[in-house]
């Protein structure tokens, strides 16, 4: 990273943490240069970069100011109340009817589950793919099926090592995206009828998987910033025979909440005490906006109790369908279950990713991606403040590409979804994120696409629809 | 196909059907040229080709003769006896212990499930891959996940059409190899505890999948040439609440049996009458040795009752992990189940196969592959006749790359497996093909690898081990 990029990140950190508030003047070039002992040209370059990212704006003859994201910033939602202790899950039909409606490419994709493919280094990946299929040994197309591409496993283990998690390579099972890994993990530690603790709200696929495997959900409320309510979890664990937990400890979908390290450690202690395995869904791990990657709960796992699932689908290569799980004590069982169902993810895709991780400039790509997402988040937050009713509440996640909106209580988000779709705008209505079909007045909006005039118009239109309720 | 290739195939057909018996003289060039109205050079070229394929041999000054595969050809095994009506399946551990032992690349791979990767057009596939990832639209990496690559679906539907099966493209679900398709199909039409009719002997993964899904097996005996015993099936269907059948109607694994068209039609009528769905595992469909592709049961399906599963893994691109199912009336349910578990096979792999099917010369490759496999089958049969006890029985399948051996009753094939492995030779012992762990004196041997002096030595060594029992 260049000096000016580093300096820009420092200023961005001050803005993020609120030290530099919206509307506030950023230190002048002369002042910054003297105070932080960097050259004026470095400061200039850094400020241009921050302007580019939408964090500061230049005012003629006055210098730079922190961008006012909102005249009247929207408040954060409150934590969902804890509810009925266990729930049969029956939400799949509803989810599919929503997903089906996202297929039209002309729709404004606020309901999408992926960032814009324009944000991914697809041409560079294509080069890695061409190179690696050309160089692949004929034997590898067969042997790499059972164990996975050895170089890919090594590259993934290296990234764990760098982020402070020591992992024997044998723990790694390469899967068809994280969703297969999550499915396999759950099957390894549960049988039909068992109880599984999940988040409320939860990623809708979690609910579908529970439904498919005939598991019952124990919903644990999630605070929009700090993640699951540990007290509720502790009492549920004490009173119910919960067989597994499935949580996203960082950048939770849909809320974007991230647990603090201390809280993650406390969660691990609690689970270890009850000997309940954790399926840690960490697919947004690389999309943090700060300077430090969030540590997973897996980093505290000294007992093989955490199955940590990751993926390249949200941060590098959607459609390649390569994910993995660091399976702890369950790794062998997971691997066997995979051999009985899909055998292996595509061998060429594994080889392409291994080559890219080694030679493609992954970290450079990730920095660019994070900055783009952070700027787009700012745009959507500002736009929401302009167009949505002031009683609307919204999350301010420190990463990812989703905002969770809580509209006034009169808003029926399933109806809003249908009305918006008729106008060419998709969104993910609240009830698909809940086994109990709560969050009727909530919706998840995707800011993973470059912000355009069309996005702004779509927000204005959504605002009018919301006001009509 | 060139004239001489066509003529060679005609002679090969005569040899295959027994019109030209082993040791018999092939028509002289002059005679053939006159009788069949082809030029002498065409006949020469055809005979060179047949010699190359190991079907005929030249004798100095005497002309060409049908190769004697065996001095004393081994007999065909008999059909397994029908057994206990339903069985809980518990064979997975045994299968894994066998599969684990196949990993050593220096082992003679008679136990392998794949043909030699040297028989596949991997460099041409690599070109298709490089081309298609370069040309792929960024949007496709996301949209192709749900519906599958549209061109691949079209190419597969075209191949169905050419082989006489009219198929709406909506019926096709692209999967992570056929194994995922088979898993999904079974989950769509069964619940834990249900009865499923399978073959005896059956592909071991069938048994593992039943075990995983807690389904009970109803074993239907398979005749080594004609496939399942329809009478047994009819009486089982009449007396038991069978929820699905999982059969390989052509080139059954491990026996290589193929049902006649009339028998396939009768099977379909029987299933339709009982309204029991058929999961038709047809992954060896392209590896027939004759001139006509075998028709699947699916070709008689006028009621959407057959889920026909295919794959490119055994005939074109192992490791790419692309298969499909023509799902009949269950297609939508299968597609949804897939979206909940793996979402999609790798999008680049789908695009590469679509490009190859359209431009790569698939039919030319398949002809070459079939000829190689047929020659290798002849070599293994001849070698077995030389080295195995004369009371050994063996199948003579009209395609695929497996032979099924029935050794003298004193042979314990699990022990044989361990003894052979210690000598660097793998094989697939009989009991892994049975829910009831029968076939103790049987084994499946793979002839999918080019026949070498090492193969011959391995057969001799196996022969000595067998004799030692």
Interface residues (C-beta under 8 A of the other chain):
Chain A: X92 X96 X99 X103 X105 X114 X117 X118 X120 X122 X123 X125 X126 X129 X130 X133 X134 X136 X138 X139 X140 X141 X142 X143 X144 X145 X146 X147 X176 X177 X179 X180 X183 X192 X205 X208 X209 X212 X317 X318 X319 X320 X321 X322 X336 X337 X339 X340 X341 X342 X343 X344 X345 X346 X347 X348 X349 X352
Chain B: X92 X96 X99 X103 X105 X112 X114 X117 X118 X120 X122 X123 X125 X126 X129 X130 X133 X134 X136 X138 X139 X140 X141 X142 X143 X144 X145 X146 X176 X177 X179 X180 X183 X192 X205 X208 X209 X212 X317 X318 X319 X320 X321 X322 X336 X337 X339 X340 X341 X342 X343 X344 X345 X346 X347 X348 X349 X352
